[in-house]
């Protein structure tokens, strides 16, 4: 049964307003200490991970202009987060730092995934930044407190580097990426929109203790009835450092199952129950 908010646009936006209000109240009255822009500082000395992602990609038959607009949005979002330090016991909230993407703040129409389709929306494309931050976070002791995945797969893979389903969807302000630092260390995000790549580094004030390996298991496309689903699991290994590295911890982080919105070759399909 569909929720009432999906029967009429007015009901949907009323529900969005309600959720945003609840999140604002939660931020206002929370006893949690959140990383703030004024906590930004010069580079911390030790790198946990560096990662880059391509800015302009071919995504099905989507409008390439939305990809270029995305770069404008990413520059604004990066400026709000770059250099921020997550201190011991602190929380990082993507939405709290970036704020609401509006035209008044300079955001433009980019691609966003909502209502089961890829479409244009103000601020679209900043999920690329949350994806990058999330990928770096799961290669560290930072704990992912809140993270959402998109409920559908809109385009065939085109130069995919990271495992499917390892990203972090954003919709201001109640679909958020929230991290917690349970350690006695300070972590820092250094970000940059380069000529062709979105660039990120996760830095620390102490040398890295462990090695991290994130990978997927059980990837498949499965047909059930008239729909095709994409499934996999995201796993992480924590390893000791040194030549004789050994696995200290192995755990499943996420189990993904989403509707596929494009044609999948029959040879790649499995039949569901």
C-alpha positions as a Markdown table, in Angstrom:
| # | Residue | x | y | z |
|---|---|---|---|---|
| 1 | Unk | 0.0 | 0.0 | 0.0 |
| 2 | Unk | 1.4 | 3.4 | -1.0 |
| 3 | Unk | 1.8 | 6.1 | 1.7 |
| 4 | Unk | -0.7 | 9.0 | 1.5 |
| 5 | Unk | 2.1 | 11.4 | 0.5 |
| 6 | Unk | 2.4 | 9.7 | -2.9 |
| 7 | Unk | -1.2 | 10.2 | -4.0 |
| 8 | Unk | -0.9 | 14.0 | -4.5 |
| 9 | Unk | 2.1 | 16.3 | -5.0 |
| 10 | Unk | 0.8 | 18.6 | -2.2 |
| 11 | Unk | 0.7 | 15.8 | 0.3 |
| 12 | Unk | 4.2 | 14.7 | -0.8 |
| 13 | Unk | 5.7 | 18.2 | -0.2 |
| 14 | Unk | 3.8 | 18.5 | 3.1 |
| 15 | Unk | 5.5 | 15.3 | 4.2 |
| 16 | Unk | 8.9 | 16.6 | 3.0 |
| 17 | Unk | 8.4 | 19.8 | 5.0 |
| 18 | Unk | 7.4 | 17.8 | 8.1 |
| 19 | Unk | 10.5 | 15.6 | 7.8 |
| 20 | Unk | 12.8 | 18.6 | 7.3 |
| 21 | Unk | 11.3 | 20.3 | 10.3 |
| 22 | Unk | 11.8 | 17.2 | 12.5 |
| 23 | Unk | 15.4 | 17.0 | 11.4 |
| 24 | Unk | 16.0 | 20.7 | 12.1 |
| 25 | Unk | 14.6 | 20.3 | 15.6 |
| 26 | Unk | 16.7 | 17.2 | 16.1 |
| 27 | Unk | 19.8 | 19.2 | 15.2 |
| 28 | Unk | 18.8 | 22.1 | 17.4 |
| 29 | Unk | 18.2 | 20.1 | 20.5 |
| 30 | Unk | 20.7 | 17.3 | 20.1 |
| 31 | Unk | 23.5 | 16.9 | 22.6 |
| 32 | Unk | 25.7 | 15.5 | 19.9 |
| 33 | Unk | 28.7 | 17.6 | 18.9 |
| 34 | Unk | 28.8 | 18.1 | 15.1 |
| 35 | Unk | 31.9 | 19.0 | 13.0 |
| 36 | Unk | 31.5 | 22.6 | 12.0 |
| 37 | Unk | 33.0 | 24.7 | 9.1 |
| 38 | Unk | 35.0 | 26.7 | 11.6 |
| 39 | Unk | 36.8 | 23.5 | 12.6 |
| 40 | Unk | 38.6 | 23.5 | 9.3 |
| 41 | Unk | 42.4 | 23.8 | 9.5 |
| 42 | Unk | 45.6 | 23.2 | 7.6 |
| 43 | Unk | 46.3 | 19.6 | 6.3 |
| 44 | Unk | 46.6 | 16.9 | 9.0 |
| 45 | Unk | 49.9 | 15.0 | 8.4 |
| 46 | Unk | 48.8 | 11.4 | 7.8 |
| 47 | Unk | 46.6 | 10.1 | 4.9 |
| 48 | Unk | 44.2 | 7.2 | 5.3 |
| 49 | Unk | 42.9 | 7.2 | 1.8 |
| 50 | Unk | 42.9 | 9.2 | -1.4 |
| 51 | Unk | 40.1 | 8.7 | -4.0 |
| 52 | Unk | 38.9 | 10.4 | -7.2 |
| 53 | Unk | 35.8 | 10.1 | -9.4 |
| 54 | Unk | 35.2 | 11.2 | -12.9 |
| 55 | Unk | 33.2 | 14.4 | -13.2 |
| 56 | Unk | 31.6 | 13.9 | -16.6 |
| 57 | Unk | 30.3 | 10.5 | -17.4 |
| 58 | Unk | 28.0 | 9.0 | -20.0 |
| 59 | Unk | 24.8 | 8.0 | -18.2 |
| 60 | Unk | 22.4 | 6.3 | -20.7 |
| 61 | Unk | 20.6 | 8.9 | -22.8 |
| 62 | Unk | 20.6 | 11.6 | -20.1 |
| 63 | Unk | 21.2 | 15.3 | -20.9 |
| 64 | Unk | 25.0 | 16.0 | -20.8 |
| 65 | Unk | 24.2 | 19.6 | -19.8 |
| 66 | Unk | 23.0 | 18.3 | -16.4 |
| 67 | Unk | 26.5 | 16.7 | -16.0 |
| 68 | Unk | 28.2 | 20.0 | -16.5 |
| 69 | Unk | 25.7 | 21.7 | -14.2 |
| 70 | Unk | 26.6 | 19.1 | -11.6 |
| 71 | Unk | 30.1 | 20.5 | -11.5 |
| 72 | Unk | 28.8 | 23.9 | -10.5 |
| 73 | Unk | 26.9 | 22.2 | -7.6 |
| 74 | Unk | 29.8 | 20.2 | -6.5 |
| 75 | Unk | 32.0 | 23.2 | -6.3 |
| 76 | Unk | 29.6 | 24.8 | -3.9 |
| 77 | Unk | 29.2 | 21.7 | -1.8 |
| 78 | Unk | 33.0 | 21.1 | -1.7 |
| 79 | Unk | 33.5 | 24.7 | -0.5 |
| 80 | Unk | 31.2 | 24.0 | 2.5 |
| 81 | Unk | 33.1 | 20.8 | 3.6 |
| 82 | Unk | 36.7 | 21.1 | 2.5 |
| 83 | Unk | 39.1 | 21.1 | 5.4 |
| 84 | Unk | 36.6 | 20.2 | 8.1 |
| 85 | Unk | 37.9 | 18.2 | 11.0 |
| 86 | Unk | 35.9 | 15.5 | 12.8 |
| 87 | Unk | 37.3 | 15.5 | 16.3 |
| 88 | Unk | 37.1 | 12.7 | 18.9 |
| 89 | Unk | 33.5 | 11.9 | 19.7 |
| 90 | Unk | 32.1 | 14.3 | 17.1 |
| 91 | Unk | 29.6 | 13.6 | 14.3 |
| 92 | Unk | 29.8 | 14.6 | 10.6 |
| 93 | Unk | 26.5 | 15.5 | 8.9 |
| 94 | Unk | 26.7 | 16.1 | 5.1 |
| 95 | Unk | 23.4 | 18.0 | 5.0 |
| 96 | Unk | 24.2 | 20.1 | 8.1 |
| 97 | Unk | 27.4 | 21.3 | 6.6 |
| 98 | Unk | 26.3 | 21.8 | 3.0 |
| 99 | Unk | 22.9 | 23.2 | 3.8 |
| 100 | Unk | 19.9 | 23.3 | 1.5 |
| 101 | Unk | 20.8 | 23.6 | -2.2 |
| 102 | Unk | 18.8 | 26.5 | -3.6 |
| 103 | Unk | 19.0 | 28.8 | -6.6 |
| 104 | Unk | 19.5 | 31.7 | -4.3 |
| 105 | Unk | 22.7 | 30.0 | -3.0 |
| 106 | Unk | 23.9 | 29.5 | -6.6 |
| 107 | Unk | 22.9 | 25.9 | -7.2 |
| 108 | Unk | 21.6 | 25.0 | -10.6 |
| 109 | Unk | 19.6 | 22.2 | -12.3 |
| 110 | Unk | 21.5 | 18.9 | -12.1 |
| 111 | Unk | 20.6 | 15.2 | -12.3 |
| 112 | Unk | 18.8 | 13.7 | -9.3 |
| 113 | Unk | 17.3 | 10.3 | -8.7 |
| 114 | Unk | 13.8 | 10.4 | -7.3 |
| 115 | Unk | 10.3 | 9.0 | -7.9 |
| 116 | Unk | 11.9 | 6.0 | -9.6 |
| 117 | Unk | 13.6 | 8.0 | -12.4 |
| 118 | Unk | 16.5 | 10.2 | -13.2 |
| 119 | Unk | 15.4 | 13.8 | -13.6 |
| 120 | Unk | 16.6 | 17.3 | -13.2 |
| 121 | Unk | 16.5 | 19.2 | -9.9 |
| 122 | Unk | 18.2 | 22.1 | -8.3 |
| 123 | Unk | 21.4 | 20.9 | -6.6 |
| 124 | Unk | 21.3 | 17.6 | -8.5 |
| 125 | Unk | 24.6 | 15.7 | -8.6 |
| 126 | Unk | 26.0 | 16.4 | -5.2 |
| 127 | Unk | 25.5 | 12.7 | -4.3 |
| 128 | Unk | 28.8 | 12.2 | -6.1 |
| 129 | Unk | 30.4 | 14.0 | -3.2 |
| 130 | Unk | 28.6 | 12.1 | -0.5 |
| 131 | Unk | 29.5 | 8.9 | -2.4 |
| 132 | Unk | 33.2 | 9.8 | -2.3 |
| 133 | Unk | 33.1 | 10.8 | 1.4 |
| 134 | Unk | 31.3 | 7.6 | 2.3 |
| 135 | Unk | 33.8 | 5.4 | 0.4 |
| 136 | Unk | 36.7 | 7.0 | 2.3 |
| 137 | Unk | 34.9 | 6.7 | 5.6 |
| 138 | Unk | 34.5 | 3.0 | 5.3 |
| 139 | Unk | 38.3 | 2.7 | 4.9 |
| 140 | Unk | 38.8 | 4.1 | 8.4 |
| 141 | Unk | 37.6 | 3.8 | 12.0 |
| 142 | Unk | 34.8 | 6.3 | 11.4 |
| 143 | Unk | 31.4 | 4.8 | 12.0 |
| 144 | Unk | 28.6 | 5.3 | 9.4 |
| 145 | Unk | 25.6 | 6.2 | 11.6 |
| 146 | Unk | 23.2 | 7.1 | 8.8 |
| 147 | Unk | 23.4 | 6.3 | 5.1 |
| 148 | Unk | 20.8 | 5.6 | 2.4 |
| 149 | Unk | 21.1 | 3.9 | -0.9 |
| 150 | Unk | 19.1 | 4.7 | -4.0 |
| 151 | Unk | 16.0 | 2.4 | -4.4 |
| 152 | Unk | 16.7 | 1.8 | -8.1 |
| 153 | Unk | 19.5 | 1.4 | -10.6 |
| 154 | Unk | 18.9 | 4.0 | -13.4 |
| 155 | Unk | 21.7 | 3.4 | -15.9 |
| 156 | Unk | 24.0 | 0.6 | -17.1 |
| 157 | Unk | 27.5 | 0.6 | -15.7 |
| 158 | Unk | 29.8 | 3.0 | -17.7 |
| 159 | Unk | 33.3 | 3.0 | -16.3 |
| 160 | Unk | 32.2 | 2.0 | -12.8 |
| 161 | Unk | 35.1 | 1.9 | -10.4 |
| 162 | Unk | 33.5 | 1.3 | -7.0 |
| 163 | Unk | 31.2 | -1.7 | -6.3 |
| 164 | Unk | 27.5 | -1.2 | -7.0 |
| 165 | Unk | 25.6 | 0.0 | -4.0 |
| 166 | Unk | 28.5 | 1.5 | -2.1 |
| 167 | Unk | 27.3 | 5.1 | -2.4 |
| 168 | Unk | 25.3 | 7.4 | -0.1 |
| 169 | Unk | 22.1 | 9.1 | -1.4 |
| 170 | Unk | 21.4 | 12.7 | -0.2 |
| 171 | Unk | 18.1 | 14.6 | -0.1 |
| 172 | Unk | 18.1 | 17.7 | 2.1 |
| 173 | Unk | 17.9 | 17.3 | 5.0 |
| 174 | Unk | 16.5 | 14.0 | 6.2 |
| 175 | Unk | 18.3 | 11.7 | 3.8 |
| 176 | Unk | 21.7 | 12.3 | 5.1 |
| 177 | Unk | 25.2 | 10.9 | 5.4 |
| 178 | Unk | 26.2 | 10.9 | 9.1 |
| 179 | Unk | 29.5 | 9.7 | 10.4 |
| 180 | Unk | 30.7 | 9.3 | 14.0 |
| 181 | Unk | 34.3 | 9.5 | 15.2 |
| 182 | Unk | 34.6 | 7.1 | 18.2 |
| 183 | Unk | 38.4 | 7.3 | 18.4 |
| 184 | Unk | 40.8 | 9.7 | 20.2 |
| 185 | Unk | 42.0 | 10.8 | 16.8 |
| 186 | Unk | 41.2 | 13.8 | 14.6 |
| 187 | Unk | 40.1 | 13.1 | 11.0 |
| 188 | Unk | 40.0 | 15.7 | 8.2 |
| 189 | Unk | 38.3 | 15.8 | 4.8 |
| 190 | Unk | 40.3 | 17.5 | 2.0 |
| 191 | Unk | 38.2 | 17.9 | -1.2 |
| 192 | Unk | 38.7 | 19.5 | -4.6 |
| 193 | Unk | 36.9 | 19.8 | -7.9 |
| 194 | Unk | 39.7 | 19.3 | -10.4 |
| 195 | Unk | 39.6 | 19.7 | -14.2 |
| 196 | Unk | 38.3 | 16.2 | -14.8 |
| 197 | Unk | 38.0 | 14.5 | -11.4 |
| 198 | Unk | 36.4 | 15.1 | -8.0 |
| 199 | Unk | 39.3 | 14.6 | -5.6 |
| 200 | Unk | 39.2 | 13.6 | -2.0 |
| 201 | Unk | 41.5 | 12.7 | 0.8 |
| 202 | Unk | 40.8 | 11.5 | 4.4 |
| 203 | Unk | 43.6 | 12.6 | 6.7 |
| 204 | Unk | 44.4 | 12.0 | 10.3 |
| 205 | Unk | 46.6 | 13.4 | 13.0 |
| 206 | Unk | 48.1 | 10.0 | 13.8 |
| 207 | Unk | 49.5 | 7.3 | 11.5 |
| 208 | Unk | 47.0 | 4.7 | 10.2 |
| 209 | Unk | 46.8 | 1.6 | 12.4 |
| 210 | Unk | 45.1 | -0.9 | 10.0 |
| 211 | Unk | 44.5 | -1.6 | 6.4 |
| 212 | Unk | 41.0 | -1.8 | 4.9 |
| 213 | Unk | 39.7 | -3.7 | 2.0 |
| 214 | Unk | 36.1 | -3.1 | 0.8 |
| 215 | Unk | 34.6 | -5.4 | -1.9 |
| 216 | Unk | 31.4 | -6.9 | -3.1 |
| 217 | Unk | 30.0 | -10.4 | -2.9 |
| 218 | Unk | 27.0 | -12.1 | -4.6 |
| 219 | Unk | 26.5 | -9.6 | -7.4 |
| 220 | Unk | 23.7 | -10.6 | -9.8 |
| 221 | Unk | 20.8 | -9.5 | -11.9 |
| 222 | Unk | 17.6 | -11.5 | -11.1 |
| 223 | Unk | 14.2 | -11.4 | -12.9 |
| 224 | Unk | 11.2 | -11.8 | -10.7 |
| 225 | Unk | 7.8 | -11.5 | -12.5 |
| 226 | Unk | 8.0 | -8.6 | -14.8 |
| 227 | Unk | 10.8 | -6.8 | -13.0 |
| 228 | Unk | 14.6 | -7.1 | -12.9 |
| 229 | Unk | 16.5 | -6.6 | -9.6 |
| 230 | Unk | 20.2 | -6.0 | -9.0 |
| 231 | Unk | 21.6 | -7.5 | -5.8 |
| 232 | Unk | 24.9 | -7.6 | -4.0 |
| 233 | Unk | 26.6 | -7.4 | -0.6 |
| 234 | Unk | 29.3 | -4.9 | 0.4 |
| 235 | Unk | 31.9 | -6.4 | 2.7 |
| 236 | Unk | 34.9 | -5.0 | 4.5 |
| 237 | Unk | 38.0 | -6.6 | 5.8 |
| 238 | Unk | 40.2 | -4.9 | 8.5 |
| 239 | Unk | 43.8 | -6.1 | 8.2 |
| 240 | Unk | 47.0 | -5.7 | 10.2 |
| 241 | Unk | 49.8 | -3.7 | 8.6 |
| 242 | Unk | 53.1 | -5.2 | 7.5 |
| 243 | Unk | 54.4 | -7.8 | 5.1 |
| 244 | Unk | 52.5 | -10.6 | 6.9 |
| 245 | Unk | 49.2 | -8.8 | 6.9 |
| 246 | Unk | 46.3 | -10.9 | 8.4 |
| 247 | Unk | 42.6 | -10.4 | 8.6 |
| 248 | Unk | 41.5 | -9.0 | 12.0 |
| 249 | Unk | 37.8 | -8.5 | 11.2 |
| 250 | Unk | 35.5 | -9.3 | 8.3 |
| 251 | Unk | 32.0 | -8.0 | 8.2 |
| 252 | Unk | 29.1 | -7.3 | 5.8 |
| 253 | Unk | 28.3 | -3.6 | 5.7 |
| 254 | Unk | 25.3 | -3.6 | 3.4 |
| 255 | Unk | 23.0 | -5.8 | 1.5 |
| 256 | Unk | 21.5 | -4.2 | -1.7 |
| 257 | Unk | 18.5 | -5.1 | -3.7 |
| 258 | Unk | 17.1 | -2.5 | -6.1 |
| 259 | Unk | 14.9 | -2.3 | -9.2 |
| 260 | Unk | 16.8 | -2.0 | -12.5 |
| 261 | Unk | 15.5 | 0.6 | -14.9 |
| 262 | Unk | 17.3 | -0.4 | -18.1 |
| 263 | Unk | 17.5 | -3.5 | -20.3 |
| 264 | Unk | 19.8 | -6.2 | -19.1 |
| 265 | Unk | 21.2 | -8.8 | -21.4 |
| 266 | Unk | 19.5 | -12.2 | -21.1 |
| 267 | Unk | 22.9 | -13.9 | -20.5 |
| 268 | Unk | 23.4 | -11.8 | -17.3 |
| 269 | Unk | 20.0 | -12.6 | -15.9 |
| 270 | Unk | 19.1 | -15.2 | -13.3 |
| 271 | Unk | 15.5 | -16.3 | -12.6 |
| 272 | Unk | 14.1 | -15.6 | -9.2 |
| 273 | Unk | 11.6 | -17.6 | -7.3 |
